[in-house]
Each structure stands twice: as structure tokens, then as C-alpha cells.
Amino acid sequence: MARIVLVLPLVWALWTVGRQEAVTLGERAAVAGLMAVIGLSDFLDGFLARRWRLTSARGAALDATADKTALTGALVVLSMDLGDAFVRLPLWLLGVVLIRDLVLVAGWVHFRRRGRPEVAEHLWHGKVATVLLLLLLGWVVLDLPRGVVVPAAAVIALLLVSSAVGYVRRGPVSCHE
């Protein structure tokens, strides 16, 4: 759960570096490195939990919370008009991410209130969208060619909408299946 601890430093670093007029490659690399540590900790956390059979509903919920907090925090900062240090991500991408997450939380609350201990089974489009979003954030931080940002954001948004529709259509999966 190192990701939860790293969210505030990530947001602070993005905000601080993003407001500078001149950003060095070292500063960009440091922020990208912090993002990479968050991404790798997500992979390792899940891999080790499955490998040692230490998975649980609570662990899955904490994992999802850590992912959402880190990605959303970075996305919020990079969607703001901080200056020219980072290309500004489209606000509609932030809107799609937030609406999708609200739909998923509303579904979870709905089934939880009905006393059904259900979990969401991760769909491939949601996983791919998350990886692509993390890569896009890194792309922006490293100031790679800016013409890729809006088309990549559109692909990510389509995957997010597709995954939300898939979750709504599929509904929850019983913990006992």
C-alpha cells in the first residue's frame, strides 16, 4: 500500500514542477520516477498477493482506492492550467474518469445496501485504460511530443466508457462463485 503514502508527494511534485517556467530533465525524471514507483508497487502488490494467496476483498478495495487516488490526483493537477511546463490534459478526460468512477461507486453502494457481498471482476478494457492513462501521465510529465496527448486521451476515454458499460451490464460477481 505504498501508493497511498506516495499520492501526496506525487501531487505536490506535479504542482510544484508544473508551476515552474523552466523545468529541467532531472525534475521531469524525478516526477516520472515517482509515478513509476507507484505503478510498479501496484503490479508487485497484486502479483505478491496472488502468488502467496493473500488476496482479500478488503485488500482489493484498498488496492482500487490507492489506484484511483494516485491516478485521479495526478490527472486533476495535469488538467489544470499551471503554465507551459506540462501540456494540459483535456478536462473532458478528467470528467470521463470521474463520472466512470462515480458510476462504479454508485453500483457498489447499491449492491452493498441490498446486503449482497459482491465484488467487481476487473474487465480488460478497464485494465488497459488504467495502464494507458498511467503511460499518458508519464508522457506529459516527460514532455514527449504533445500531438499524441489528445488522441491518446480519446482512446482512454473510449476504453473507460466501454468498461463502465461492461460493469453495468455484467453487474456484480458473487464472492462465492
GUZA-926993 format. One record per residue: residue in three letters; x, y, z of N, C-alpha, C in turn. Coordinates in steps of 0.1 Angstrom, whole numbers, padded with zeros to 4 digits, always signed. Example, Ala and Ser with C-alpha at 12.3 -4.5 7.8 and 13.67 -1.06 7.14 Angstrom:
BEGIN
Ala+0132-0057+0078+0123-0045+0078+0132-0033+0078Ser+0128-0022+0071+0137-0011+0071+0129+0000+0079
//
This chain:
BEGIN
Met+0008-0012+0000+0000+0000+0000+0009+0013+0000Ala+0021+0011-0005+0030+0023-0006+0023+0034-0015Arg+0015+0030-0024+0009+0040-0033+0001+0051-0025Ile-0006+0047-0015-0014+0057-0007-0005+0067-0001Val+0007+0063+0004+0016+0072+0011+0023+0081+0000Leu+0024+0076-0012+0031+0084-0023+0022+0094-0030Val+0009+0093-0028+0000+0102-0036+0002+0117-0033Leu+0003+0120-0020+0006+0135-0017+0019+0140-0022Pro+0030+0132-0021+0042+0137-0027+0041+0138-0042Leu+0034+0129-0049+0032+0130-0063+0025+0142-0067Val+0013+0145-0061+0005+0157-0064+0013+0169-0061Trp+0021+0170-0050+0029+0181-0047+0040+0183-0057Ala+0046+0172-0061+0057+0173-0071+0051+0178-0085Leu+0040+0173-0089+0034+0177-0101+0030+0192-0101Trp+0025+0196-0090+0020+0210-0088+0033+0219-0088Thr+0043+0216-0080+0055+0224-0079+0063+0225-0092Val+0065+0214-0098+0073+0214-0111+0064+0220-0122Gly+0051+0218-0122+0043+0223-0132+0042+0238-0132Arg+0044+0244-0121+0043+0259-0120+0056+0266-0123Gln+0066+0259-0125+0079+0265-0129+0079+0269-0143Glu+0087+0279-0146+0088+0284-0160+0098+0275-0168Ala+0108+0271-0161+0118+0262-0168+0120+0250-0159Val+0117+0239-0166+0118+0226-0159+0130+0218-0165Thr+0138+0213-0156+0150+0205-0161+0145+0191-0163Leu+0153+0184-0171+0151+0170-0174+0152+0162-0161Gly+0160+0166-0152+0161+0159-0139+0149+0160-0131Glu+0142+0172-0131+0130+0173-0124+0119+0165-0130Arg+0118+0165-0143+0108+0157-0150+0111+0142-0147Ala+0123+0138-0147+0127+0124-0145+0123+0120-0131Ala+0125+0129-0121+0122+0126-0107+0107+0124-0106Val+0098+0132-0112+0084+0131-0111+0080+0118-0118Ala+0085+0116-0130+0082+0103-0137+0087+0091-0129Gly+0098+0092-0122+0102+0081-0114+0093+0078-0103Leu+0088+0088-0097+0078+0087-0086+0065+0080-0091Met+0061+0084-0103+0050+0077-0110+0053+0063-0113Ala+0065+0060-0117+0069+0046-0120+0069+0038-0107Val+0073+0043-0096+0073+0036-0083+0059+0032-0080Ile+0050+0042-0081+0036+0039-0078+0030+0028-0087Gly+0033+0029-0100+0028+0019-0109+0034+0005-0107Leu+0047+0005-0104+0054-0008-0101+0049-0014-0088Ser+0046-0005-0078+0041-0011-0065+0027-0017-0067Asp+0020-0011-0076+0006-0017-0079+0008-0031-0085Phe+0017-0032-0094+0019-0045-0100+0025-0055-0090Leu+0035-0051-0083+0041-0060-0073+0031-0064-0062Asp+0023-0055-0057+0013-0057-0047+0004-0068-0051Gly-0002-0067-0063-0011-0076-0068-0005-0090-0071Phe+0007-0090-0077+0014-0102-0080+0017-0110-0067Leu+0023-0103-0057+0026-0110-0045+0014-0115-0038Ala+0003-0107-0037-0009-0112-0031-0015-0124-0037Arg-0014-0125-0051-0019-0137-0058-0010-0148-0056Arg+0003-0146-0057+0013-0156-0056+0013-0163-0042Trp+0011-0155-0032+0011-0161-0018-0003-0163-0013Arg-0013-0162-0022-0027-0164-0019-0031-0156-0006Leu-0028-0143-0007-0031-0134+0004-0042-0124-0001Thr-0049-0128-0011-0060-0119-0016-0071-0118-0007Ser-0078-0106-0007-0090-0105+0002-0098-0094-0004Ala-0111-0093-0001-0120-0082-0006-0115-0069+0000Arg-0110-0069+0012-0105-0056+0018-0092-0051+0010Gly-0083-0061+0008-0071-0058+0000-0074-0052-0014Ala-0084-0059-0020-0088-0054-0034-0094-0040-0033Ala-0102-0037-0023-0108-0024-0021-0097-0014-0019Leu-0087-0017-0010-0076-0008-0007-0068-0006-0020Asp-0065-0016-0027-0058-0015-0040-0065-0006-0049Ala-0078-0008-0051-0085+0001-0060-0085+0016-0055Thr-0086+0018-0042-0086+0031-0037-0073+0038-0039Ala-0062+0030-0037-0049+0036-0040-0047+0039-0054Asp-0051+0031-0063-0050+0033-0078-0058+0046-0081Lys-0070+0046-0077-0079+0058-0081-0074+0071-0075Thr-0069+0070-0063-0064+0082-0056-0051+0088-0064Ala-0042+0079-0067-0030+0083-0074-0033+0088-0088Leu-0040+0081-0095-0043+0085-0109-0052+0097-0110Thr-0062+0098-0101-0071+0110-0102-0063+0122-0097Gly-0055+0121-0086-0047+0132-0081-0038+0138-0092Ala-0031+0129-0099-0022+0133-0110-0030+0139-0121Leu-0041+0133-0125-0050+0138-0136-0056+0152-0133Val-0060+0154-0120-0065+0167-0116-0055+0178-0118Val-0043+0175-0113-0032+0185-0114-0028+0188-0129Leu-0027+0177-0137-0023+0179-0150-0034+0184-0159Ser-0046+0185-0154-0057+0191-0162-0059+0206-0159Met-0051+0211-0149-0051+0225-0145-0042+0233-0154Asp-0045+0246-0155-0037+0255-0163-0026+0260-0154Leu-0014+0252-0153-0003+0256-0145+0007+0264-0151Gly+0007+0265-0164+0017+0271-0172+0022+0262-0183Asp+0034+0265-0188+0038+0257-0200+0047+0245-0197Ala+0049+0242-0184+0058+0231-0180+0053+0218-0185Phe+0040+0216-0184+0033+0203-0188+0022+0207-0198Val+0020+0199-0208+0008+0201-0217-0004+0198-0208Arg-0014+0206-0209-0026+0205-0201-0035+0194-0207Leu-0038+0184-0198-0047+0173-0203-0061+0179-0204Pro-0069+0173-0214-0083+0178-0216-0091+0176-0204Leu-0099+0186-0200-0108+0185-0189-0119+0174-0191Trp-0122+0171-0204-0132+0161-0206-0127+0147-0202Leu-0114+0145-0203-0108+0132-0199-0110+0131-0183Leu-0107+0142-0176-0110+0142-0162-0125+0139-0159Gly-0133+0145-0166-0148+0143-0165-0152+0128-0167Val-0146+0122-0177-0149+0108-0180-0145+0099-0169Val-0132+0102-0164-0127+0094-0153-0136+0095-0141Leu-0139+0107-0137-0147+0110-0125-0161+0104-0126Ile-0168+0106-0138-0181+0100-0140-0181+0085-0139Arg-0171+0079-0146-0170+0064-0146-0168+0059-0131Asp-0160+0066-0124-0157+0061-0110-0170+0063-0102Leu-0177+0074-0104-0190+0076-0096-0200+0066-0100Val-0201+0062-0112-0210+0051-0116-0206+0038-0109Leu-0193+0035-0109-0189+0022-0102-0191+0023-0087Val-0189+0034-0081-0191+0035-0067-0206+0034-0064Ala-0215+0041-0072-0229+0040-0070-0234+0026-0071Gly-0229+0018-0081-0232+0004-0082-0228-0004-0070Trp-0216-0001-0065-0211-0008-0053-0220-0005-0041Val-0224+0007-0039-0232+0011-0028-0246+0005-0030His-0251+0005-0042-0264-0001-0045-0265-0016-0040Phe-0255-0024-0044-0255-0038-0041-0251-0040-0026Arg-0243-0032-0021-0239-0033-0007-0252-0031+0002Arg-0260-0021-0001-0272-0018+0007-0282-0029+0006Arg-0281-0037-0004-0290-0048-0005-0285-0061+0002Gly-0273-0059+0009-0268-0070+0017-0260-0080+0008Arg-0257-0077-0004-0250-0086-0012-0235-0084-0012Pro-0227-0093-0006-0213-0091-0005-0207-0094-0019Glu-0207-0084-0028-0203-0086-0041-0190-0079-0044Val-0183-0084-0054-0171-0077-0058-0171-0075-0073Ala-0164-0065-0078-0164-0063-0092-0152-0071-0098Glu-0155-0078-0109-0145-0085-0116-0139-0075-0126His-0126-0074-0126-0119-0064-0135-0121-0068-0149Leu-0125-0059-0157-0127-0062-0172-0114-0057-0179Trp-0111-0063-0190-0099-0060-0197-0098-0045-0201His-0109-0039-0206-0108-0025-0210-0105-0016-0199Gly-0109-0019-0187-0106-0010-0176-0091-0011-0172Lys-0086-0023-0173-0071-0025-0170-0063-0018-0181Val-0067-0020-0194-0059-0013-0204-0060+0002-0203Ala-0072+0007-0200-0074+0021-0198-0065+0027-0187Thr-0064+0019-0176-0056+0024-0165-0041+0024-0169Val-0036+0014-0175-0022+0013-0180-0020+0025-0190Leu-0029+0027-0199-0027+0038-0209-0027+0051-0202Leu-0036+0053-0192-0036+0066-0185-0023+0068-0178Leu-0018+0058-0171-0005+0060-0164+0006+0063-0174Leu+0006+0057-0186+0016+0060-0196+0014+0074-0202Leu+0001+0078-0203-0001+0092-0208+0004+0102-0198Leu+0001+0100-0185+0006+0109-0175+0021+0110-0175Gly+0028+0099-0177+0043+0099-0178+0047+0106-0191Trp+0040+0104-0202+0043+0111-0214+0043+0126-0212Val+0032+0131-0206+0030+0145-0203+0042+0150-0194Val+0045+0143-0184+0055+0147-0174+0069+0148-0181Leu+0071+0138-0190+0084+0138-0197+0085+0148-0209Asp+0073+0154-0212+0072+0164-0222+0076+0158-0236Leu+0071+0146-0238+0073+0140-0251+0063+0146-0261Pro+0064+0143-0274+0056+0151-0284+0041+0153-0280Arg+0037+0165-0280+0024+0169-0275+0012+0165-0284Gly+0015+0163-0297+0004+0160-0306-0003+0146-0303Val+0004+0138-0295-0002+0125-0291-0012+0126-0280Val-0012+0136-0272-0019+0137-0260-0035+0136-0262Val-0040+0144-0271-0055+0144-0273-0060+0131-0279Pro-0053+0126-0290-0058+0113-0295-0057+0101-0284Ala-0046+0101-0277-0044+0091-0266-0055+0093-0256Ala-0058+0105-0252-0069+0108-0242-0082+0103-0247Ala-0085+0104-0260-0097+0100-0266-0098+0084-0266Val-0087+0078-0269-0087+0063-0268-0090+0058-0254Ile-0083+0065-0244-0085+0061-0230-0100+0064-0226Ala-0105+0075-0230-0119+0078-0226-0129+0068-0232Leu-0126+0063-0244-0135+0053-0250-0134+0040-0243Leu-0122+0036-0239-0120+0024-0231-0127+0025-0217Leu-0126+0037-0211-0132+0039-0198-0147+0038-0199Val-0153+0044-0209-0168+0043-0211-0171+0029-0214Ser-0164+0022-0222-0166+0008-0225-0166-0001-0213Ser-0156+0002-0204-0155-0006-0192-0167-0003-0183Ala-0171+0010-0182-0182+0013-0173-0195+0006-0178Val-0197+0006-0191-0209-0001-0197-0208-0016-0194Gly-0196-0021-0195-0194-0035-0193-0197-0039-0178Tyr-0192-0030-0169-0195-0033-0155-0210-0032-0152Val-0217-0022-0158-0231-0020-0155-0239-0032-0161Arg-0235-0037-0173-0242-0048-0180-0240-0061-0172Arg-0227-0063-0168-0224-0076-0161-0229-0076-0147Gly-0229-0065-0141-0233-0064-0127-0222-0071-0118Pro-0225-0072-0105-0215-0078-0096-0213-0093-0098Val-0202-0098-0093-0199-0112-0093-0199-0116-0079Ser-0206-0127-0076-0206-0131-0062-0193-0136-0057Cys-0190-0132-0045-0177-0136-0038-0177-0151-0037His-0188-0158-0038-0189-0172-0036-0188-0181-0049Glu-0188-0174-0060-0187-0181-0073-0174-0188-0075
//
